[in-house]
Amino acid sequence: MVDCPDEPGLIYRISEILFRSGANIVRNQEYVDEETARFFMRTEFSNVSGVDGLLEALQAILPAAAQVKLKAVSNPDVVILATQEHHCLGELLLLNAFNELGASISAVISNHNTLRPLADQFGIPFHFITHEGVPRPEHEAQLMQAISSYGPEYVILAKYMRVLGPTLLQEFPHRIINIHHSFLPAFIGAQPYRQAFERGVKLIGATAHFVTEVLDEGPIIAQSVIPVDHNYSPARMAQAGRDIEKLVLAKAIRLVSEERVLLVGNRTIVFE
């Protein structure tokens, strides 16, 4: 993955270095962001033995401010935070069990015990860390200790219904992924689907994004929508919302795990 100021000849120079290294390019995607005049390139290749030497060679022919990332294909370890809703967690556990998630789930952590039986069915460690009667800083410290014990590359919020404090955000910058319905900033509160029903919405959607200090406004990784109509009751709308949420969250994890997401301020470049 390359992120650098744009200038002529970048694709040629990068490809030439890979060719001289004996690499076989199997897929290549590039994009120039006109707003920032930055060049982005994602290249999949094989048949290279000396990665360290390749990194130095690429840095030598790229602009001084270039960011170059080389990574072997692998499933990153993730820890999932959940509360009581099962749909996203269940989908991720099922995909993980059949090696279709693109990541490896190390543990599930929750502030309720409700979903322990679900995690147990898949043989995934479950940690119950209650928030009741516990000061927020203390609960955050306990949460941090449990997460850090697994050393995950990413933390996944599978309908985790608590706001994370600055400690976790600083420990995992742009490595915490959240999912929520796409009604925001409209229809906030505990009953968004009842509000959507009363408003007569015609689309139900979901958004997966990186978590930042600004609630629900981090860089978007993936979104999708499905149509609804007057036949949908609030309950049926909520079910449709759950269906789309679990699919969008799984997609976001795959995109990030496969190094297909690059950040540009509060936006993302996604090479699908």
C-alpha positions as CSV (number, residue, x, y, z in Angstrom):
1,M,0.0,0.0,0.0
2,V,1.4,3.4,-1.0
3,D,0.1,6.9,0.1
4,C,2.2,9.8,-1.1
5,P,2.0,13.2,-2.8
6,D,1.0,12.8,-6.5
7,E,3.5,13.2,-9.2
8,P,4.0,11.8,-12.7
9,G,5.5,8.3,-13.2
10,L,4.6,6.8,-9.8
11,I,2.9,3.7,-11.1
12,Y,5.8,3.0,-13.5
13,R,8.4,3.4,-10.8
14,I,6.6,1.2,-8.3
15,S,5.9,-1.5,-10.9
16,E,9.5,-1.4,-12.1
17,I,10.8,-2.0,-8.5
18,L,8.4,-4.9,-8.1
19,F,9.4,-6.4,-11.5
20,R,13.1,-6.2,-10.6
21,S,12.4,-7.9,-7.3
22,G,10.9,-10.8,-9.2
23,A,7.3,-10.0,-8.1
24,N,4.3,-11.2,-10.0
25,I,1.6,-8.5,-9.7
26,V,-1.8,-10.2,-9.5
27,R,-3.9,-7.1,-8.8
28,N,-3.4,-3.4,-8.9
29,Q,-5.6,-0.4,-7.9
30,E,-4.8,3.3,-7.7
31,Y,-6.5,6.5,-7.1
32,V,-5.5,10.2,-7.0
33,D,-7.4,12.4,-4.6
34,E,-7.7,15.8,-6.3
35,E,-8.6,17.6,-3.1
36,T,-5.3,16.7,-1.4
37,A,-3.2,15.9,-4.5
38,R,-2.3,12.6,-3.0
39,F,-1.7,9.3,-4.7
40,F,-2.9,6.0,-3.4
41,M,-2.0,2.6,-4.7
42,R,-2.8,-1.0,-3.5
43,T,-0.9,-3.8,-5.2
44,E,-1.2,-7.5,-4.6
45,F,1.9,-9.5,-5.6
46,S,3.6,-12.8,-5.1
47,N,7.1,-14.3,-5.5
48,V,9.1,-11.8,-3.4
49,S,11.4,-13.1,-0.7
50,G,13.2,-10.0,0.6
51,V,10.5,-7.7,1.9
52,D,12.9,-5.5,3.9
53,G,15.0,-4.8,0.8
54,L,11.8,-4.2,-1.2
55,L,10.6,-1.6,1.3
56,E,13.9,0.3,1.1
57,A,13.8,0.2,-2.7
58,L,10.3,1.6,-2.9
59,Q,11.0,4.4,-0.4
60,A,14.1,5.4,-2.4
61,I,12.0,6.1,-5.6
62,L,9.0,7.7,-3.9
63,P,8.5,11.2,-2.6
64,A,10.0,11.9,0.8
65,A,6.6,12.1,2.5
66,A,5.5,8.7,1.1
67,Q,4.0,6.1,3.4
68,V,4.6,2.5,2.3
69,K,3.1,-0.5,3.9
70,L,4.0,-4.1,3.0
71,K,2.0,-6.9,4.6
72,A,1.7,-10.6,4.1
73,V,-1.7,-12.1,3.7
74,S,-3.0,-13.0,7.1
75,N,-6.1,-13.0,9.3
76,P,-5.6,-10.3,12.0
77,D,-6.6,-11.0,15.6
78,V,-9.7,-9.1,16.8
79,V,-11.6,-8.8,20.1
80,I,-15.3,-8.2,19.9
81,L,-17.2,-5.9,22.4
82,A,-21.0,-6.6,22.6
83,T,-23.8,-5.8,24.9
84,Q,-27.1,-7.8,24.6
85,E,-28.0,-7.8,20.9
86,H,-27.0,-11.0,19.3
87,H,-27.3,-10.5,15.5
88,C,-23.9,-8.9,14.7
89,L,-22.0,-11.1,17.2
90,G,-23.7,-14.3,15.9
91,E,-22.9,-13.5,12.3
92,L,-19.2,-12.8,13.1
93,L,-18.9,-16.0,15.2
94,L,-20.4,-18.1,12.4
95,L,-18.2,-16.6,9.7
96,N,-15.2,-17.0,12.0
97,A,-16.0,-20.7,12.6
98,F,-15.8,-21.3,8.8
99,N,-12.8,-19.1,8.2
100,E,-14.9,-16.6,6.2
101,L,-14.5,-13.5,8.3
102,G,-11.0,-12.5,7.1
103,A,-10.0,-12.1,10.8
104,S,-9.6,-14.4,13.8
105,I,-11.8,-13.7,16.9
106,S,-9.7,-14.0,20.1
107,A,-12.4,-13.1,22.6
108,V,-15.8,-11.6,23.3
109,I,-16.1,-9.0,26.0
110,S,-19.5,-7.7,27.3
111,N,-20.9,-5.6,30.1
112,H,-23.8,-8.2,30.3
113,N,-23.7,-12.0,30.6
114,T,-26.6,-12.4,28.1
115,L,-24.4,-13.5,25.1
116,R,-22.1,-15.8,27.0
117,P,-24.0,-19.0,25.8
118,L,-23.6,-17.8,22.2
119,A,-19.8,-17.3,22.5
120,D,-19.6,-20.7,24.4
121,Q,-21.2,-22.5,21.5
122,F,-18.3,-21.4,19.2
123,G,-15.6,-22.0,21.8
124,I,-14.6,-18.3,22.0
125,P,-13.5,-16.9,25.4
126,F,-16.1,-14.7,27.0
127,H,-15.4,-12.0,29.5
128,F,-18.2,-10.4,31.6
129,I,-17.1,-6.9,32.8
130,T,-20.1,-5.2,34.5
131,H,-20.5,-1.5,34.4
132,E,-23.2,-1.4,37.1
133,G,-22.0,0.4,40.2
134,V,-18.5,0.8,38.8
135,P,-17.1,4.3,38.1
136,R,-16.5,4.8,34.3
137,P,-12.7,5.2,34.6
138,E,-12.5,2.0,36.6
139,H,-14.7,0.1,34.1
140,E,-12.6,1.4,31.3
141,A,-9.4,0.2,32.9
142,Q,-10.9,-3.3,33.4
143,L,-12.0,-3.3,29.8
144,M,-8.6,-2.2,28.6
145,Q,-6.8,-4.8,30.6
146,A,-9.0,-7.6,29.2
147,I,-8.6,-6.4,25.6
148,S,-4.8,-5.8,25.9
149,S,-4.3,-9.4,27.2
150,Y,-5.1,-10.6,23.7
151,G,-3.0,-8.1,21.8
152,P,-5.6,-7.7,19.0
153,E,-5.0,-5.7,15.9
154,Y,-8.6,-4.5,15.9
155,V,-11.4,-4.0,18.3
156,I,-14.9,-4.6,16.9
157,L,-18.0,-3.0,18.5
158,A,-20.8,-5.5,17.6
159,K,-23.7,-3.3,19.0
160,Y,-21.7,-2.4,22.1
161,M,-24.0,0.2,23.7
162,R,-21.5,2.2,25.6
163,V,-19.3,5.2,24.6
164,L,-15.6,4.4,24.8
165,G,-13.3,6.7,26.7
166,P,-10.1,8.3,25.5
167,T,-7.8,5.6,26.8
168,L,-9.0,3.0,24.5
169,L,-9.2,5.4,21.6
170,Q,-5.6,6.4,22.0
171,E,-4.5,2.8,22.4
172,F,-6.2,1.7,19.2
173,P,-6.3,4.7,16.8
174,H,-8.4,3.9,13.8
175,R,-8.4,0.3,14.9
176,I,-11.8,0.3,16.5
177,I,-14.7,-0.5,14.2
178,N,-18.3,0.3,15.0
179,I,-21.7,-0.5,13.4
180,H,-24.9,1.5,13.7
181,H,-28.1,2.2,11.7
182,S,-27.8,4.9,9.0
183,F,-30.6,7.1,10.3
184,L,-28.1,9.2,12.2
185,P,-28.2,12.1,12.8
186,A,-32.0,11.7,12.4
187,F,-34.0,9.4,14.6
188,I,-31.7,9.3,17.5
189,G,-32.6,7.7,20.8
190,A,-33.8,4.3,21.9
191,Q,-36.5,3.7,19.2
192,P,-35.1,4.8,15.8
193,Y,-37.3,2.3,13.9
194,R,-40.5,3.4,15.5
195,Q,-39.5,7.0,14.5
196,A,-38.6,5.8,11.0
197,F,-42.0,4.0,10.7
198,E,-43.9,7.1,11.8
199,R,-41.9,9.2,9.3
200,G,-42.5,6.7,6.5
201,V,-39.0,6.1,5.4
202,K,-38.3,4.0,2.3
203,L,-34.8,2.9,2.9
204,I,-33.2,1.1,5.8
205,G,-29.4,1.2,6.1
206,A,-26.3,0.6,8.2
207,T,-22.9,2.2,8.5
208,A,-19.6,0.7,9.7
209,H,-16.9,3.2,10.6
210,F,-13.7,3.8,12.6
211,V,-14.4,5.1,16.1
212,T,-13.0,8.5,16.9
213,E,-13.5,11.1,19.7
214,V,-16.5,12.5,17.9
215,L,-19.4,10.1,18.5
216,D,-20.5,8.2,15.4
217,E,-18.7,10.5,13.1
218,G,-15.5,8.6,12.4
219,P,-14.3,7.7,8.8
220,I,-16.8,5.5,7.1
221,I,-15.6,2.0,5.9
222,A,-18.8,0.5,4.5
223,Q,-22.5,1.3,4.1
224,S,-25.5,-0.4,2.5
225,V,-29.3,0.1,2.2
226,I,-32.3,-2.0,1.5
227,P,-35.8,-0.8,0.5
228,V,-38.8,-0.9,2.8
229,D,-42.4,0.2,2.2
230,H,-45.7,0.8,4.0
231,N,-46.1,-2.9,4.7
232,Y,-43.2,-2.8,7.2
233,S,-44.2,-2.5,10.8
234,P,-41.7,-1.0,13.2
235,A,-40.7,-4.6,14.3
236,R,-40.2,-5.7,10.7
237,M,-38.1,-2.5,10.0
238,A,-36.0,-3.3,13.0
239,Q,-35.4,-6.8,11.8
240,A,-34.4,-5.5,8.3
241,G,-32.1,-3.1,10.1
242,R,-30.4,-6.0,12.0
243,D,-30.1,-8.0,8.8
244,I,-28.2,-5.1,7.1
245,E,-26.1,-4.2,10.1
246,K,-24.5,-7.7,10.4
247,L,-23.7,-7.8,6.7
248,V,-22.1,-4.3,6.6
249,L,-20.1,-5.0,9.8
250,A,-18.7,-8.3,8.4
251,K,-17.9,-6.5,5.1
252,A,-16.0,-3.7,6.9
253,I,-13.9,-6.2,8.9
254,R,-12.9,-8.0,5.6
255,L,-12.0,-4.7,3.9
256,V,-9.8,-3.6,6.8
257,S,-8.3,-7.1,7.3
258,E,-7.3,-7.2,3.7
259,E,-5.7,-3.8,3.8
260,R,-8.2,-2.2,1.4
261,V,-8.9,0.9,3.4
262,L,-6.8,4.1,3.5
263,L,-7.5,7.2,5.5
264,V,-7.7,10.8,4.0
265,G,-8.6,13.0,7.0
266,N,-12.0,11.9,8.1
267,R,-12.7,10.1,4.8
268,T,-11.6,6.8,3.5
269,I,-10.3,5.4,0.2
270,V,-11.6,1.9,-0.2
271,F,-10.2,-0.5,-2.8
272,E,-12.8,-3.2,-3.2
